[in-house]
Amino acid sequence: GHITLTADSKFRATANTVINTRADLGSPWAEAVIDLGGKELWFDMNEVYLDFGNVVVTNGSVKVTGNGKFRTDGQSYHGIKGATADFDIEAQWIELYSNVAVHDFTCRSKNSPGHGDVNKTMSVYGTFRPVTPHFTRVNLMAGATLSLIDQTGSWSVQSACTSKLAYRTVFPETGTINVDVTGRTDLLELGHSDNPYLVTWRAGEVPTNVQFQLVGAKKGFSVIVDQTGLRLLTPEFFIFLR
């Protein structure tokens, strides 16, 4: 049924765990709701998997830690829905067998997933923060933020899951994407390098109708889109002689 948190809570998984809607709620299309109540639900798992089924997760944050596997099951009507919860996932693998909609997604996956459905996506309406280079397909929705605060140099939209080229970050057809570089100290050096790109993508995947807004950079920094990626422009210094 439905669960509402009244305090930060911790769940330690010592065996494979499935969080799903009970079939006797009336219909396979029924959805259970986990209302986080503005709190944090923490899953600690090692050498096991945590499998989310047909649930709506709202109003708070889910944190996953350990050396297990985070996945969604493969029923066509299943997935994590709601897009109002934040997920911070540390795991050996993140494997999607159904779609996921979240607000913020922080990815700390340690390895490339060996399985999963490359047609399933993680839709992010708030902030996507890639800490590690291993991620499944991430769809950034219009108005979302790509946080590069954990990166140095150029960051590729292509996941380190090189055997599955569908694992990448996809930009919306139109709209604005914020690029957060708060705290980055390498911007001036990067902008003057031979490869002055904050983000790189492949030819044919250029987000031509998207506006990119730089967030957290000192005044004068900006970006432009070209066939290679999101090129960083640094402030220029002028000396006026009288």
N, C-alpha and C positions, 0 to 999 in steps of 0.2 A: 504494500500500500504506500501511503505517503509518509515522508519523514521530514520533520522540522528540527533543525539544530537550535539549541538555546545556549550553547557554549562551544568554544573550540574543542574539537574531538579528534581522537587518534584511533586508528584501526590498524592493528598489526596482523598481516596475513601470513600464516605459516603453512597454508595450503592454497591451491588454486582457488580463486574466488570469483564468483559471477554476481554482479549486481544487476538485477533484471526486474521486469514487471511480472507479478504473479499472473498466471494464465487464468485463474478463476475470478479476475476482476471483471470479466464479462466479454472480452473481445481481445483477439491478438493485437488489435490496434490501440487498445487502452494504454495509457502512459502513467507510470508512477512518477511522483514529483519528489525530488530531494531539495527542500528549501533550506539553504544553508544559513538563513537568518542573519546574514552579514558576518558569519563566522568562518573559520577555516576547518575543513575536514581533511585530515592528514592520513594517508595510507602509507604504511611502512611495509615493504615486501622484499623478500630475498629468495631467489631461486624458484619463484612461483609466478603465476600470471594473475593480473587483475583485469577482469573482462566486464565492460559496461554494455548493457543491453538497451532495452527500450525505456529510457528514463529522461526526464527533464530536470536539469540541474540549474538552480537559480540562486541569485542574491548572495554571493560569497565567493570563496576560493577553495579549490581542491589542490592539495599538494601531494605528489607521489614521490617517494624516495626509495632507494635500495637498488638491488641488482636483479630485479625481476623483469617482467614484460607487461607493458600496458597495451591493451587492445580493445577494440569494439567488435561485437559479434556480427555474424554475416546475414542475419535476417533482414530482408529488404525494407521492413518497416521499423527497424531498430536504429539506434544511434543516440548520441547525446544531443539534446535539443535545448533551446531556450536562449542561447547567446547572451546570457546575462551573468554567467559565472566565469571565473578565471581559473585556468589550469596551469600549474607549474609541475612539469613531469620530468623526473629523473628516473631512468630505467635503462636496462641493457638494450631493449628494443621498444619501439612504438609501432604497432601494426594496426592498421584500420581495415576492417571488413565491412563497416558501415560508416555513414557520414557523421561528422561531428560539427556542431556549431557552438562556439565559445566567444566570450568577450576578449579576454587576454589569454595568450598562450606563450608560456616560457618553455622552451625546448632544451632539455639537458640529456637527450638520448646519447648513449655511449657507443652504440654500434648501428650499422646498417641493418634494417629488418630483413630477415631471410624470407618472410612471407608477407601476406597482406594483399589487398586489392588496390592496384594502382589507380583505379577509377574512383576510389573513395577519397574524400578530401576533409581537411580541417579548415573550416571557414572561420576566419578571425575578424570580428567586428571592432575590436579595440586595438590592442598592441600585440604584435608578434615579435618575441625576443629570442632569437636564436643564439644560445650560448655555445652549443656544439654544432658541427656541420651535418649531423645526421638527422634528417627530418623527412616525414612523408609529404604528400602534396598539401601545400598550404595555400588557400585562397584568401587574399587580402581583399576585404570589401571596401567600397568607397568610403573615405574618411578614416580609414585605419592607419595605424602607425607601424612602421618597420623600425624596431629598435636595434641599433648597431653599437650599443654602448659597451658590449663585451668583446667587440672585434677590434682588430688592428689591420690597417691596409684595406685591400679590396675584399668585399664579401660577395660570394656567388649565389645567384638565385637557384643554382643547381645543387641539390643535396649531395652529400658524400655517398649516397646510395647509387653509385654509378652504374650498377647492373640494371637499374630500373629508372629510365630517363624521365618517367612521369613524376618522379619524386622531385618537386621543385616548388618554388614560390611563384604564384600566378597573380598578376595585378588586374584590377578591374578594367573594363573597357573605357570607362570615363570616370572623372572624379579627381579627388585629391588624395595623395598618400603622403603622410608625414614621415620624415626620416630623422630619427632621434639620434644625435651624436653627442649627447650630454656627457661631459667628462672626458671626451676623447682628447688626447694631447698630441696626436700624430697628424692632425689635419693639414697644418701648414707644410709639413714635410711631404705628406701624401700628395697634396695639390701641385707641388713643384717637381714631382717624380716623373719618370718616363711612363708610369702607369697610374695616372691620377684619377682612379675610379673608386668611388665609395661602393658601388654595386656593379657587378658584371652580369651580362646575360648573353645568350646565343643569338646570332642573326636570325630573324624571323620571329623572335619573342619580344621585340621592342615594344614597350607600352606607349604607343604614339599619342594617345589621347588622354594621358594621365598627367596631371600637374603634381610635381614633387615639391614639398615644402620642407626646408631644412630646419630642424628644431635643435636648440641647445648649442649652436655654434656661435662664435664671436661675430660681431657685426662685420659685414663685408663678404662673408662666405656665401656661396650659392652653388647651384648645380644645374647642369644641362643634360639632356638626353641625346645619346647618339647610338650608333649601331652596336657599339661595344658595351655600353653600360651607362651608369649615372656618373657623369664626369664632375669632379669637384673643382670649383673655381675659387681661388684664394684672393684675399684683398691685395690690391696693388698699392705700392707706396709711391707717392709723387713728391718731388721737390720743386717748389716754385721759386724761381729766381727773379728778383726785381732789379 
